[in-house]
Every structure is written in C-alpha cells, then in structure tokens.
Amino acid sequence: MNPKELHQDAVVIDGLVIAKWNRELFEDMQKGGLTAANCTVSVWEGFQNTVNNIVEMNNLIEQNSDLLLKVHSTRDIRRAKELGKTGIIMGFQNAHAYEDQLGYVQVFKDLGVGIVQMCYNTQNLVGTGCYERDGGLSDFGREIVAEMNRVGVMCDLSHVGSKTSEEVILESKKPVCYSHCLPAGLKEHPRNKSDEELKFIADRGGFIGVTMFAPFLKNGIDSTIEDYVEAIEYVVNIAGEDQVGIGTDFTQGHDQQFFEWLTHDKGYARRLTRFGKIVNPEGIRTIGEFPNLTEALLKRGFSEQAVRKIMGENWMRVLADVWGE
C-alpha cells in the first residue's frame, strides 16, 4: 500500500489540537484525513466559562455537521471514519474547570469531555504544573483521579510537574497519558519529559502522544517533519510502538495575543514562559499536511503496522480502555 492509500485507510487521531475553531480549520482537518482530534475547550476558564466554550463548540459541530461528529466513545470515532468526517473529542488542558466540585467530573463527561489535563503549567487544587515547585498530587487530586477513572475521563499529564505526574500514574487505576510532549533527551526544556519519565508512564500502561511544537524540538523553528519523526522514533525506542501516538499541539489560526494568554499564569498573571515566532515543522505546517507524516514515518523505516498504530490505533485502544467503550 502506498503512503497516500495507507493514510486514507488508517484511523488518524491527533491527541491535542488547540487551534482557532472555524470552518476553514475543519476543512483542513478533512483535507488532512483526520479521523478524530482531542480539541481543547478549557485552559484557564472556570466552570461557567468552560460550559460557555462547550456551548460554542456544540454550535460549531452542528453548523459544520457535514465535516464533524461529536465523540463520546470510540464507536463514534469509528463512525466518523466510516462517514469521512472528523470526530471532535472535547478536552481540557487544566482541571481548573472542576473547581472544588467532584460532581463536575460527571457533569462534563456527560457533555462530551473525555480527556482532562490535571494542571496547566502552575498550581491548582489537584496538583502542580511543570513551571513551578512541585508539591505533588493533593488529597483532593486523588479524589479527582478516582472520579475520572470511575466516569471514564483520561488523565493527561503533558503540562504537569514531574512529582505530580508520577503520583497520578501510580494513583490511577486506568491508563493515563502525556497527550502532547517531547523527549528531554533531544532537547532540555521544562515541558519535555526525561527518558525515565517516558519509561515510567509506559511501563505502567500509560500513553505518550508526541508533539511537534517547534520551541520544544531540537532545531526549534528551523525544524522539519524529519525532526518530528526523529522525536517519535526516540520515544518509540523507549516506550515501545504500542504506547506511542500523535499529539501535535496544532495552534493553527491563532495570533500573538493568544500565546500571551497561554504563557501567563491564569492567562493574565505572571509570565511563565516566552515563545518567539511559532512555526510548525516544515512539511507539516498545517493540519491539511497530515498525510506527509504517514509518508515520513514509512520513509524512516517504520512498518505499515507500526505506522497504523502510531497514527491512531494506539489512541483507539487506550481510549477504549479508559472510556469503557
């Protein structure tokens, strides 16, 4: 099967997209052959504003129903594939929207939220993010993890501190993930994960989505799709080809103001980090160029079976385990 046919036939899942949601983007998702994506609907927002964001996303899915389908289960993802649509998995990049209410985990699950990152860069009621001194998982955090396990929401640790991540991995009865991360072995950065951290999550049934966010790649904004594939290969060599997938962190369509919001605590307080120009790797600048990734993985020497796993089948398996369907 040639790369183009393989891409068209495969289930393709992006474990993290935080792009500007509009018709143009959804058309690009279809052009890229995306079967499903974990789409961020909450970062710094509390309960009410997150509900508002979900209302907005529901409306967008309805208005673009020729391209999109809302995902509650892996059955929905398979249905999206059959219909040639892109399944929208709603996800949070911060448990902040749960506030101090355990019952909100179920409420948001019922609204379609299937993946939730425990913290975003800083401290919240659950634990600590990767940009400050890590006090580990709180007792309330342990309750949140247990409730997420119970209702079927995946714990994401991408922007979470090392100690908090370790404690979530040990606490959770279900697989957890780094939905979008890169190896510190190729570039030292607070957001990148050490070989030990990658092995620790994989050895305990967890999952690693590899991102292509240029500031965390070895060659920064000069990176190419080959640099991205090198990072995927690096992680596969540590975690094995069954525990690795894609989590691009596509920020397509956003302006500098958006990145200012993301890089300040709570969106407005102290500056946590600074990104210069954000340019995705050459060869996969847009979601529409997703087929190039299948081709680049094959060129790197991955087998057709391994490519199918990495492009989406591994995500399908682990999501079915967490969601229970």
C-alpha positions as CSV (number, residue, x, y, z in Angstrom):
1,M,0.0,0.0,0.0
2,N,1.5,3.4,-0.9
3,P,1.7,6.2,1.7
4,K,-1.4,8.0,0.3
5,E,-3.6,4.9,0.3
6,L,-2.3,3.9,3.8
7,H,-3.1,7.3,5.2
8,Q,-6.6,7.2,3.7
9,D,-7.3,3.7,5.1
10,A,-5.8,4.3,8.5
11,V,-7.5,5.7,11.6
12,V,-5.7,9.0,12.2
13,I,-6.0,10.6,15.7
14,D,-4.4,13.8,16.9
15,G,-4.2,13.7,20.7
16,L,-4.1,17.5,21.1
17,V,-5.3,20.4,18.9
18,I,-5.8,23.9,20.3
19,A,-6.4,25.7,17.0
20,K,-8.8,28.5,16.2
21,W,-12.1,26.7,15.7
22,N,-13.7,27.7,12.4
23,R,-14.9,26.3,9.1
24,E,-11.6,26.8,7.4
25,L,-9.9,24.7,10.1
26,F,-12.4,21.9,9.9
27,E,-12.0,21.8,6.1
28,D,-8.3,21.4,6.7
29,M,-8.9,18.6,9.1
30,Q,-10.8,16.8,6.4
31,K,-8.0,17.5,3.9
32,G,-5.5,16.0,6.3
33,G,-7.6,12.9,6.7
34,L,-8.1,13.4,10.5
35,T,-10.4,10.8,11.9
36,A,-10.6,12.4,15.4
37,A,-8.9,15.0,17.5
38,N,-8.7,16.0,21.2
39,C,-9.9,19.6,20.9
40,T,-9.2,21.9,23.9
41,V,-12.2,23.7,25.2
42,S,-10.8,24.8,28.6
43,V,-7.4,26.0,29.9
44,W,-7.7,28.8,32.4
45,E,-11.5,29.1,32.4
46,G,-13.6,28.2,35.5
47,F,-16.9,26.1,35.4
48,Q,-19.2,28.7,33.8
49,N,-16.9,29.9,31.1
50,T,-16.0,26.3,30.2
51,V,-19.6,25.5,29.8
52,N,-19.9,28.5,27.5
53,N,-17.0,27.2,25.4
54,I,-18.7,23.8,25.2
55,V,-21.9,25.5,24.0
56,E,-19.9,27.3,21.3
57,M,-18.2,24.1,20.3
58,N,-21.6,22.3,20.1
59,N,-22.9,25.0,17.9
60,L,-19.8,24.7,15.6
61,I,-20.2,20.9,15.3
62,E,-23.9,21.4,14.5
63,Q,-23.1,24.2,11.9
64,N,-20.4,22.0,10.3
65,S,-22.1,18.6,10.6
66,D,-21.1,17.7,7.0
67,L,-17.5,17.7,8.3
68,L,-17.7,17.0,12.0
69,L,-19.1,14.5,14.5
70,K,-19.2,14.8,18.3
71,V,-17.3,12.0,20.1
72,H,-18.5,10.3,23.3
73,S,-17.0,6.8,22.6
74,T,-14.5,5.0,20.4
75,R,-17.6,3.8,18.5
76,D,-18.2,7.4,17.5
77,I,-14.6,7.6,16.2
78,R,-15.1,4.5,14.0
79,R,-18.4,6.1,12.8
80,A,-16.5,9.3,11.9
81,K,-14.1,7.2,9.9
82,E,-16.9,5.4,8.0
83,L,-18.6,8.7,7.2
84,G,-15.4,10.5,6.2
85,K,-15.9,13.1,9.0
86,T,-13.6,14.2,11.8
87,G,-14.7,13.2,15.3
88,I,-14.4,16.0,17.9
89,I,-13.2,14.8,21.3
90,M,-13.6,17.7,23.8
91,G,-10.7,18.0,26.2
92,F,-9.4,20.3,29.0
93,Q,-5.8,21.4,29.5
94,N,-6.5,22.2,33.1
95,A,-8.7,20.6,35.8
96,H,-9.4,24.2,36.9
97,A,-12.9,23.9,35.4
98,Y,-13.8,21.3,38.0
99,E,-13.2,24.0,40.7
100,D,-13.6,22.2,44.1
101,Q,-16.6,20.1,43.0
102,L,-16.1,16.4,42.5
103,G,-19.5,16.1,40.9
104,Y,-18.4,18.3,38.0
105,V,-16.3,15.4,36.6
106,Q,-19.5,13.6,35.7
107,V,-21.3,16.7,34.5
108,F,-18.5,17.5,32.0
109,K,-18.2,13.8,31.0
110,D,-21.9,13.9,30.1
111,L,-21.2,17.0,28.0
112,G,-18.6,15.1,26.0
113,V,-15.3,15.8,27.8
114,G,-13.2,12.7,27.5
115,I,-9.6,13.9,28.3
116,V,-8.6,16.3,31.1
117,Q,-5.1,17.5,31.9
118,M,-4.6,17.7,35.6
119,C,-2.8,21.1,35.7
120,Y,-1.7,23.7,33.2
121,N,1.9,24.9,34.0
122,T,1.1,26.1,37.6
123,Q,-0.5,25.0,40.8
124,N,-4.2,24.2,41.1
125,L,-6.4,22.3,43.6
126,V,-5.3,19.0,42.1
127,G,-1.5,19.4,41.9
128,T,1.3,21.3,40.3
129,G,2.2,22.2,36.8
130,C,5.7,22.0,35.2
131,Y,6.7,25.6,35.7
132,E,6.8,25.8,39.5
133,R,8.0,23.9,42.6
134,D,6.1,20.6,42.5
135,G,4.2,19.7,45.7
136,G,2.7,16.5,44.1
137,L,-0.9,15.4,43.9
138,S,-3.2,16.8,46.6
139,D,-5.7,14.7,48.5
140,F,-8.5,16.4,46.6
141,G,-6.5,15.5,43.5
142,R,-6.6,11.8,44.5
143,E,-10.4,12.1,44.7
144,I,-10.5,13.7,41.2
145,V,-8.3,10.9,39.7
146,A,-10.6,8.2,41.2
147,E,-13.7,10.0,39.9
148,M,-12.1,10.4,36.4
149,N,-11.4,6.7,36.5
150,R,-15.0,5.9,37.6
151,V,-16.8,8.0,34.9
152,G,-14.2,7.4,32.2
153,V,-12.1,10.5,31.6
154,M,-8.5,10.2,30.7
155,C,-5.9,11.9,33.0
156,D,-3.5,13.9,30.9
157,L,-0.1,14.9,32.3
158,S,1.6,16.9,29.5
159,H,2.0,20.3,31.3
160,V,2.1,18.7,34.8
161,G,5.1,18.7,37.1
162,S,7.2,15.6,37.4
163,K,6.2,14.7,41.0
164,T,2.5,15.2,40.4
165,S,2.7,13.2,37.2
166,E,4.4,10.3,39.0
167,E,1.8,10.3,41.7
168,V,-1.1,10.4,39.2
169,I,0.4,7.5,37.3
170,L,0.6,5.5,40.5
171,E,-2.8,6.6,41.7
172,S,-4.8,6.0,38.6
173,K,-6.4,2.6,38.0
174,K,-6.7,3.4,34.3
175,P,-4.0,4.3,31.7
176,V,-3.0,8.0,31.8
177,C,-1.2,9.9,29.1
178,Y,1.2,12.7,28.1
179,S,-1.1,13.7,25.2
180,H,1.5,16.1,23.8
181,C,5.1,16.0,24.8
182,L,8.7,15.7,23.5
183,P,11.7,13.9,24.9
184,A,14.2,15.9,27.0
185,G,16.8,13.6,25.6
186,L,16.7,15.5,22.3
187,K,16.2,19.0,23.9
188,E,16.3,20.1,27.6
189,H,13.1,22.0,28.4
190,P,10.7,22.2,31.4
191,R,7.9,20.9,29.1
192,N,9.9,17.9,27.8
193,K,10.0,14.5,29.5
194,S,13.1,12.7,30.6
195,D,13.8,9.1,29.4
196,E,13.0,8.0,33.0
197,E,9.6,9.7,32.9
198,L,8.7,8.3,29.5
199,K,9.7,4.8,30.6
200,F,7.8,5.2,33.9
201,I,4.5,6.0,32.3
202,A,4.9,3.4,29.5
203,D,5.8,0.6,32.0
204,R,2.6,1.3,33.8
205,G,0.3,1.0,30.8
206,G,0.3,4.8,30.1
207,F,0.4,6.5,26.7
208,I,2.6,9.1,25.1
209,G,1.4,11.5,22.3
210,V,4.4,13.1,20.7
211,T,4.1,16.8,19.9
212,M,5.7,18.9,17.1
213,F,5.6,22.2,18.9
214,A,8.7,23.8,17.5
215,P,10.1,25.5,20.6
216,F,10.5,22.1,22.2
217,L,12.0,20.4,19.2
218,K,15.8,20.1,18.8
219,N,16.1,22.6,15.9
220,G,13.3,25.0,17.1
221,I,11.6,26.9,14.4
222,D,14.0,25.5,11.8
223,S,12.6,22.0,12.5
224,T,11.3,19.8,9.7
225,I,8.9,16.9,9.6
226,E,12.1,14.7,9.7
227,D,13.0,16.2,13.1
228,Y,9.4,15.4,14.3
229,V,9.7,11.8,13.1
230,E,13.1,11.6,14.8
231,A,11.4,12.5,18.1
232,I,8.6,9.9,17.5
233,E,11.3,7.3,16.9
234,Y,13.2,8.3,20.0
235,V,10.0,7.9,22.2
236,V,9.1,4.6,20.5
237,N,12.6,3.2,21.3
238,I,11.9,3.9,25.0
239,A,8.2,3.2,25.3
240,G,7.6,0.6,22.5
241,E,5.4,1.1,19.4
242,D,2.2,0.2,21.3
243,Q,2.3,3.1,23.7
244,V,3.0,6.0,21.4
245,G,0.8,8.2,19.2
246,I,0.4,11.7,17.8
247,G,-0.4,14.9,19.7
248,T,0.6,17.7,17.5
249,D,-0.5,20.7,19.6
250,F,-1.6,22.5,16.5
251,T,-2.3,26.2,17.2
252,Q,-3.4,26.9,13.7
253,G,-5.0,30.3,13.1
254,H,-4.1,31.9,16.4
255,D,-2.4,35.3,16.9
256,Q,0.2,36.6,19.3
257,Q,-2.4,37.6,21.8
258,F,-3.5,34.0,22.2
259,F,0.1,33.0,23.1
260,E,0.3,35.8,25.6
261,W,-2.8,34.4,27.3
262,L,-1.4,30.9,27.3
263,T,2.1,31.9,28.6
264,H,0.8,33.9,31.6
265,D,-0.4,32.2,34.8
266,K,-4.3,32.1,34.7
267,G,-4.0,33.9,31.4
268,Y,-3.3,37.3,32.9
269,A,-0.9,37.0,35.9
270,R,2.9,36.4,36.0
271,R,4.7,35.4,32.8
272,L,5.7,31.7,32.9
273,T,7.5,31.2,29.6
274,R,8.1,33.1,26.3
275,F,7.7,31.8,22.8
276,G,9.1,33.8,19.9
277,K,7.8,33.1,16.5
278,I,5.7,29.9,16.4
279,V,6.3,28.0,13.2
280,N,5.4,24.3,12.8
281,P,8.0,22.0,11.2
282,E,8.4,22.3,7.5
283,G,6.4,19.6,5.8
284,I,3.6,19.7,8.4
285,R,2.9,23.4,8.8
286,T,-0.9,22.8,8.6
287,I,-3.4,20.1,9.6
288,G,-4.0,19.6,5.9
289,E,-0.5,18.3,5.5
290,F,-1.1,15.3,7.9
291,P,-0.6,12.7,5.1
292,N,3.0,13.8,4.9
293,L,3.5,12.3,8.4
294,T,2.5,8.9,7.3
295,E,4.9,9.1,4.4
296,A,7.7,10.4,6.6
297,L,7.2,7.6,9.1
298,L,7.4,5.0,6.3
299,K,10.5,6.6,4.9
300,R,12.1,6.5,8.3
301,G,11.7,2.7,8.3
302,F,8.6,2.1,10.3
303,S,6.5,-0.8,9.2
304,E,3.0,-0.3,7.8
305,Q,1.6,-1.9,11.0
306,A,3.7,0.4,13.2
307,V,2.5,3.4,11.3
308,R,-1.1,2.4,11.7
309,K,-0.6,2.1,15.4
310,I,1.2,5.4,15.8
311,M,-1.2,7.3,13.6
312,G,-4.3,6.3,15.6
313,E,-4.8,2.7,16.5
314,N,-2.9,3.0,19.8
315,W,-5.0,6.0,20.8
316,M,-8.1,4.0,20.0
317,R,-7.1,1.1,22.2
318,V,-6.2,3.2,25.2
319,L,-9.2,5.5,24.9
320,A,-11.5,2.4,24.7
321,D,-9.8,1.1,27.9
322,V,-10.4,4.5,29.8
323,W,-13.8,5.3,28.4
324,G,-15.0,1.7,28.7
325,E,-16.4,1.7,25.1
